[in-house]
Amino acid sequence: MAVVVMKFGGTSVADVERIKNVARHVKREADAGNKVAVVVSAMAGATNQLVGWVNEAAPLHDKREYDAVVASGEQVTAGLTAMVLQSMGVKARSWQGWQVPIETNTAHGSARIAGIPGDDLRRSLDAGEVAVITGFQGVEPKARRIATLGRGGSDTSAVAIAVALKADVCDIYTDVDGIYTTDPRIVPKARRLAKVSYEEMLEMASSGSKVLQTRSVELAMVHQVRTRVLSSFTKPEDMAPVGAAPLESVGTIVCGEDEIMETQVVSGIAYARDEAKITMLKLEDKPGIAARIFGPLSDAAINVDMIVQNVAADGHHTDMTFTVQQAELARAVDVLNAAKADIGEFEIQSSADVAKVSVIGIGMRSHAGVAAQMFKALAEKGINILAISTSEIKISVLIDAAYAELAVRTLHSLYGLDAA
Amino acid sequence: MAVVVMKFGGTSVADVERIKNVARHVKREADAGNKVAVVVSAMAGATNQLVGWVNEAAPLHDKREYDAVVASGEQVTAGLTAMVLQSMGVKARSWQGWQVPIETNTAHGSARIAGIPGDDLRRSLDAGEVAVITGFQGVEPKARRIATLGRGGSDTSAVAIAVALKADVCDIYTDVDGIYTTDPRIVPKARRLAKVSYEEMLEMASSGSKVLQTRSVELAMVHQVRTRVLSSFTKPEDMAPVGAAPLESVGTIVCGEDEIMETQVVSGIAYARDEAKITMLKLEDKPGIAARIFGPLSDAAINVDMIVQNVAADGHHTDMTFTVQQAELARAVDVLNAAKADIGEFEIQSSADVAKVSVIGIGMRSHAGVAAQMFKALAEKGINILAISTSEIKISVLIDAAYAELAVRTLHSLYGLDAA
């Protein structure tokens, strides 16, 4: 008998028909004797409607009131899911954030989970009841006000519940059936990974693969929660319950690297098109110039990703290239121009027509030459590298957007990821 | 400085524009220095949508889950109203049933309010904050599950909050500007009543005037809460705040009869078209026959209103006529036919083509002859009376539906209610 947390996102509970499908997945686990906690998001579209009303009501709103309003969406799906389960003969009840309680800090609108006492919840599971818990929301225990965790927070709710219940697995049901070596829409030969490490998953998330929220992966990594990505669109009857078959027989398990026997050097190729490149030319090459540039950007809460600095031919000037989110490009340029008095003279060039392609794998730690292979292969295809950034288990290059698919396909083959 | 409870129903908060209008009413009271608690319903249509989902999910549902789902509508309007108030410079916060707390019994779906500790609420009001409270919902304190009060329960929430806060007035904002001597759509000469007693209001509610929920009037009567019916569609700027003008200058005050100086013999004419008549013919005239008829109806939760029994010409048989809600007519006939073994032989006739017209007034207690006048006036118009029922302050007659308007107009003139 296992303790299982099952999380279903907005598209999986988009209407009552879909909720009935979710309930069949849950019933499969309950019927197998597992203790089950279900975490649900709001119906797809519901949260957007609520946020729309909030913005219409008061553009500059009290975050606590925002939370009270938008948290109502999960309340609806939790109640509906519980009653559908009951109608299928499964003992179940709904739990709202304040009932569990899922305690948060006071950062309403993007709160962090502080703790989950959850004694009542455990008693309910021990009594054989399925717990259907509202994702995305908790309660700030001092003022007893509802707090939400920010967009996509339901993944984080699920992992936190799994920690509190010492669950054997935290199953995240999505609209994809696992984590792939790369985007199957670009590379038909992409393969589903049976296992991927937390670290790789984090690098993939920050490199464009938005299957899991970064926060939830971090939380899973810290507490070593085995997290599995599966599709809610797989027929409930076609899947074995937890305990009846190896977990890796379906979906992708995100786990510690010690659990991954045969580590590949590279496990995936990610790409992102939402970055933009800014190049500052003819900067005076003086000490502290980087701080004068990135200080104001940081003050304006603009995240900078890749940074490259070249010394110009004359030896007195320097060029600086870096990337920001496309949505923040215009604001970033404004911030830099406003800081001209401090930075000194420069010319600025920017482009949103770029793509970031990343090679990710824990195996890189013990394998030299991965980067060299990558640069050589791209050069052979005539793909120019605009910037490079690396971490211990990731190499990212910035290239012209037009070459993104070619680069992904080339690298996917290069590192032996193509399916037979 | 007065303590004011203001309640706004679903049509008054139907969208964000209407909520802004509500907020202007509230701001008027807050700016005048009054301590204000606002009770809001769900947006018109929202509760129906939620109930629709519930019925689609599980026709036979757990009432506690039903409550968790449908209570979400009020949560949304309370949050939106609070943030609109803040954006107008009014200190405000939302309160959900469990936060106040509004404690209920365990009768989920149609719970009764058991008590409102409300110390936090009072502290908030004392600090100059407007409290925006979700109507319709509370919390069952032992299991800490959300409980709803049943349809129209927000009126009851408002009166209960007024009791807890010892409010000077409980203002119920609706889509009509007060209680009228009769329906102005039928009698253009109908007059708005400045005051009406709790008892009269109760009789009016049970006779078809659904401005206030019966339960809320009963609660107001027991605790002597002065309750006022006003229109939220009156321009907020055209009304004086509580304390700046006599309460009776706008709307209708529902209060104790001791507050009503000049009691009229009749204060209103009500009518209802939702009843149906059942006549049982050729019943054996034996002791206990009434119990054999009304027992099974009562067991089936079918309410019987007016009852008339005649002895048939032969002296051994009797006829029985009574009314039930139209919606329950078919079920009532089924129940009676099923009880034939116990009741004995009978023939049954039924008709939904009837109307109940009622004359209501506390003055009747001290004035004889009201009924005689009524029967004479109806007879003069050729209107046949099918059944009669009376209380201390009400006389109701059942007539053919075709004569309903004529009867109402005739009686409205008869008792001097026509506006000059």
Interface residues (C-beta under 8 A of the other chain):
Chain A: V16 I19 K20 L50 W53 V54 E56 A57 A58 P59 L60 H61 D62 R64 E65 Y66 D67 A68 V69 A71 S72 G73 Q75 V76 A78 G79 L80 A82 M83 V84 Q86 S87 R93 S94 Q96 W98 Q99 R144 R145 I146
Chain B: V16 I19 K20 L50 W53 V54 E56 A57 A58 P59 L60 H61 D62 R64 E65 Y66 D67 A68 V69 A71 S72 G73 Q75 V76 A78 G79 L80 A82 M83 V84 Q86 S87 R93 S94 Q96 W98 Q99 R144 R145 I146
